[in-house]
Amino acid sequence: MQRFWTRSKVSKYTLPENPWKISNDWLLRLAVQRALEIISEASRHLTDGLLALAPDIPWKQIHGIGNVLRHESHKIADDVIWSVLERHMKPLKAAILTVKQSVDEERT
């Protein structure tokens, strides 16, 4: 859980102001893609009960994008990565906070 929480902070560092920065900066694009892979992999380790705390999050798609990024990253257009960042990072961060709070409460 701690690993997932730590990795979810990626939006703070990787969300550029516009999609052209991803297209024009190879290193930033690689970093964003890697961060999404890590989030995807970490989300696979959450229990069904924890995933159910955030039913609006497309967990299967989050799991799936990691596979695509690992094996077929050359097929993903920059606008797809931008869409993931722009549309899904804020709701995902909120979901992670909910999950983290639940885990913290169970531990105390």
Legacy VTK file of the C-alpha trace (Angstrom):
# vtk DataFile Version 3.0
C-alpha trace
ASCII
DATASET POLYDATA
POINTS 108 float
0.000 0.000 0.000
2.775 2.440 0.867
4.395 1.853 -2.514
1.121 2.584 -4.294
0.565 5.722 -2.245
4.089 6.974 -2.920
3.847 6.322 -6.633
0.481 8.058 -6.870
2.178 11.354 -6.104
3.543 11.255 -9.629
1.004 13.785 -10.925
2.652 16.471 -8.819
5.842 16.044 -10.794
4.785 14.862 -14.224
1.656 16.754 -15.192
2.854 19.430 -17.600
0.756 22.439 -18.496
-0.005 21.176 -21.994
0.325 18.075 -24.152
2.982 19.580 -26.395
5.515 19.321 -23.594
5.082 15.559 -23.594
5.371 15.388 -27.372
8.473 17.554 -27.495
10.347 16.184 -24.495
11.409 12.578 -24.950
12.646 12.251 -21.368
9.437 13.666 -19.890
7.354 11.326 -22.073
9.424 8.358 -20.919
9.124 9.417 -17.264
5.352 9.838 -17.513
4.943 6.475 -19.207
7.101 4.778 -16.585
5.171 6.442 -13.774
1.909 5.180 -15.268
3.384 1.676 -15.489
4.294 1.810 -11.803
0.837 3.037 -10.805
-0.718 0.301 -12.918
1.404 -2.425 -11.350
0.869 -1.151 -7.827
-2.906 -1.042 -8.343
-2.835 -4.760 -9.150
-1.815 -5.441 -5.557
-4.884 -3.788 -4.040
-7.543 -6.146 -2.736
-11.017 -6.219 -4.257
-12.303 -4.658 -1.057
-9.975 -1.696 -1.434
-10.785 -1.299 -5.114
-14.482 -1.277 -4.209
-13.911 1.869 -2.151
-13.509 3.726 -5.438
-16.029 2.180 -7.828
-15.852 5.070 -10.293
-12.194 4.413 -11.039
-11.652 2.249 -14.142
-9.344 -0.205 -12.370
-9.305 -2.701 -15.260
-8.159 0.047 -17.614
-5.487 1.124 -15.140
-4.262 -2.464 -14.976
-4.378 -2.712 -18.761
-2.469 0.446 -19.585
0.515 -0.936 -17.716
0.603 -3.955 -20.015
0.359 -1.780 -23.090
3.088 0.547 -21.863
5.376 -2.371 -21.012
4.929 -4.249 -24.254
3.643 -1.831 -26.868
4.568 1.680 -25.774
5.450 2.587 -29.346
1.750 2.228 -30.207
0.515 4.795 -27.702
0.104 8.298 -29.040
1.071 11.245 -26.889
-2.522 12.490 -26.867
-3.588 9.228 -25.181
-1.039 9.736 -22.418
-2.142 13.347 -22.084
-5.775 12.271 -21.821
-4.918 9.826 -19.033
-3.086 12.533 -17.125
-5.667 15.225 -17.663
-8.806 13.162 -17.061
-7.827 10.447 -14.648
-5.021 11.563 -12.342
-7.151 13.799 -10.093
-9.908 11.207 -9.554
-7.269 8.507 -9.099
-5.468 10.590 -6.499
-8.754 11.086 -4.608
-9.397 7.337 -4.757
-5.927 6.609 -3.459
-6.493 8.963 -0.528
-9.707 7.082 0.270
-7.954 3.728 0.060
-5.037 4.963 2.151
-7.384 6.302 4.822
-9.169 2.951 4.967
-5.899 1.048 5.320
-4.670 3.456 7.982
-7.914 3.027 9.963
-7.639 -0.759 9.786
-4.117 -0.596 11.181
-5.087 1.481 14.219
LINES 1 109
108 0 1 2 3 4 5 6 7 8 9 10 11 12 13 14 15 16 17 18 19 20 21 22 23 24 25 26 27 28 29 30 31 32 33 34 35 36 37 38 39 40 41 42 43 44 45 46 47 48 49 50 51 52 53 54 55 56 57 58 59 60 61 62 63 64 65 66 67 68 69 70 71 72 73 74 75 76 77 78 79 80 81 82 83 84 85 86 87 88 89 90 91 92 93 94 95 96 97 98 99 100 101 102 103 104 105 106 107
